[in-house]
């Protein structure tokens, strides 16, 4: 049980770190959009955000707009 609990806590920490990075990247994108009047795509290009991370940013931007 202790080992299973430690693994669960480890997973939660990793998920928290991942979510924190995503939120940080989203904030970077939003700041570029606001400051430099870039589109979301242009801001992500400037930050070299690609692949799944890019899709996640677009999803979070849509959710934030609602």
Secondary structure, 3 states (H helix, E strand, C coil): CHHHHHHHHHHHHHHHHHHHHHHHHHHHHHHHHHHHCCCHHHHHHHCCCCHHHHHHHHHHHHHHHC
